[in-house]
Amino acid sequence: RFAIAMQDLGWLVRNDNVWLKPNPIPDQVRDRCSISHEYVFHLVKERWYYFDRDAVGRQSSSGSILPPLDTWEVPAVKGQINHKARFSEELVRIPIDATTPPNGVVLDPFAGSGTSLVYARKRGYRCIGVDIKREFCNLMIDQLKALQR
C-alpha cells in the first residue's frame, strides 16, 4: 500500500528490497507465522538519478561489478540505546553509499535513534534527521555528538 501510494504521488519505485532479519523479535501470535523480514523501498522522483554501483556492488567471477542483490540479511541491533526499532549501520550502508553523491546530503524523515545520520557522518556526508518524537531527536543529537568525541 505504501509503494502504491507513493507512486500515486509521482514517485518511481526502483526496488522493493527485502531485509531478512535472522534473529527477529518474536511475535506474540498464535494464528500466523512470525514476521522475519521488512521491505526497504528505493523510491526516486526522476528516471535518471545518482546510483554508484561500484560502491555497493558485488564482484563477478570475471571481475566485473554487478549490482547488489535486493535481499539483505542483516541482524537487528540489540543493546544500549532506548529505541525499540533500532537497526544497524549495515542496513543503511547500501542505500546511503549507492545513492549519495560526493558532498551529498542524507535525509532521514523517520530518523529514530539516528543510525543513518551516524553512518552518513562517518562517510563524510551531510545529514538531516527528522522524527516526530522529541526524545528520539535528542537521541540523534547524542549519537552525533558522540562521533565528535
N, C-alpha and C positions, 0 to 999 in steps of 0.2 A: 504494500500500500504506500509506503514511504517513497519508493522509487517511482511509482506511477504518479504520485502527487508532485514530485519534483519535476518529472517530465511535463506534466500539465503546466508547470510554472516556467517552462522553457529550458530546463536543464537536460543535458545528454548523459545517459548512463553508459559509461565506458566499460565498467566491470562491476559485478556483484561478487566480490571476493568473499571467501568463507574462512573465518577464523575458527579453527578446530582447537578446542580447549581440552588438553589431555587430562587435566585434573580440575574439572568444573566444580563449583559449589553445588552440593547435592540438592536436588529439588525435593520438596516435601509433597510429592504427588503419589497417588496410587492408581490413577486411571490412564496414565500415558508414560511415554519414555522421558527420561531426564534430558534436558537440552544441554548439549555439549558443543554448540557452535553459535556463532553470531555472524551477521553479514557486515562487511565493510564496503560501502559503496564508493566507487570512483565516479564522481559527477563533474562535468565541465559545462561551461556556458557556450563555448565555441568549438567547432570541429577541429581546429588546429590549436594546439596547446603545448606547453612545455612538458616533455617526458624524457628523462635521462635513463634509458635502458641500461647503459653501461654501469651506472651507479648501483643498480639493484638486480641486474640480470644474472643468469646462470650460464656457465661456460659449457659449450657442447664438446663432444669428443674431438671435433676438428679445430677447436679453439675459438670459434665464433661465439658472440654473446647472444643468448636467447632471452626473451622476456621472462620475468619472474612468473612462477605459477600463481594461479588465482586461489589456491588453497594454502593457508598458513597455519602451521601447527606451532602455537606459541602458548606456553603455560601462563596462566593468570598470575598476578603478583599477590603475594601474601605478606603481611607484616605490619611494620611500624605505623604507616600513615592511616589516619582515620577517614577512609573513603571506601565505601562498600564495593564500588565498581571500578576500582583502580586497575590499570593494565600496564604491561611492561613497555619499556622503550623499544624492544624488539618488534612489538606490534605496530608501532608508528614509523619504524625505520623505512619500510618500502614506500608508504605514501609520501613521507616527507622527502626522502632522498630522491625519489623518482620525479616529483612534481614541483620542487622548489628550485628555481634557478639561482645561480650565484648572486649574493646580495639580496635574495628574495625574502619575503615575509611569510611566516606560517601563521594562519588564523585558525584558532580552535574555538568555535562558538559554543562548545559544551566542554570546557577545559577541565572541570573537576579538580583533581589533585595536581594538575599541571604537567603530567608526563610528557605530552607533546611539546610543551613550551621548553621544558628542561632539555629534551633531546635536540630541539631546534637550536637553542643557545649553544649547546655543546658542539654543534656542527657549524656555528658561525652565522646562523640566520637570525634575523629579527623575528619577533613573535608578538602576537596579540592573543590573549586568552579572555574568554567571557564565560561567566557562569551565573545562573540565577541566584545561587546561594552565597551569601556573604562569607560564610565560614569556608567555602571552597576557594573563593577569591583570596582570602587570607592565607589559605594553604598554598595556593600557587605562588604568592609573594614569598612565603617562607622557603619554598623549594628553589625559587630563582635566586634568592639571597644566599642560600647555602652553596650555590655554584661559585659565588664570588669569594668565599672564604678560603 
